[in-house]
Amino acid sequence: QVQLVESGGGLVQAGGSRRRSCKVSGNIFRVNAMGWYRQAPGTQRELVAIITSGGSTNYADSVKGRFTISRANAKNTVDLQMNSLKPEDAAVYYCWSTTGTTIGRPRDYWGQGTQVTVSS
């Protein structure tokens, strides 16, 4: 039906940068919004950043000014540029989208999650 495939992640040093990408594929009518969540050990999954089809964005306070979310609507792709990474940014990052298909109204979809490790 709808799949979210993530790329990026891995090990980076504190102060470094990493770019994540996620592509939504399947029987898509409209990708209404896309974003990223993260979950560190012992914590709840939290919103990192979202972007709507119109380009409106929202960021967690902890990443504001350091992370940038963008999307290529024609490609149904969302990117997350992570700069000035801190050890506390280390987590499993999950791509998320609310997507409408040709046979159904919009609903939430999730990527598989990819580890981002930040070393001191």
Number of C-alpha atoms within 10 A of each C-alpha: 9 16 17 20 17 22 14 16 19 13 14 18 15 18 14 14 16 18 15 20 19 25 20 24 15 11 15 18 14 16 21 17 23 29 26 26 20 22 19 16 9 6 9 9 15 14 17 23 24 25 20 18 15 10 14 10 16 16 19 14 10 11 17 12 12 15 20 18 23 20 23 12 16 7 10 20 19 25 22 22 14 20 17 15 22 20 15 12 19 22 21 18 26 24 30 24 28 17 21 18 16 12 10 11 11 18 12 12 15 20 19 13 21 18 17 21 20 20 15 10
